[in-house]
């Protein structure tokens, strides 16, 4: 059996990563949780799966009295991104990092 044949599929990887983030943030609201990116590492050893969700933290635009009213309305939430790293062979979660956009 080749390494390609033992690798978990992208759909399996996304499912595992989504379950992981929901379990890790158990009890916390993750509004608009969405799959943002899926990537295989260059060495084909890990899936990198990025999820984004809204937070209710105010942005600097909302706190800036000199910003335009439209900007204050549009910027009610900050989008946060988390990257889950999975072993491509086993599906085990290796880690989670903050993904800066």
Secondary structure, 3 states (H helix, E strand, C coil): CCHHHHCCCHHHHHHHHHHHHHHHCCCCCCCCCEEEEEEECCCCCEEEEEEEEEECCCCHHHHCCCCCHHHHHHCCCEEEEEEEEEECCCCCEEEEEECCC
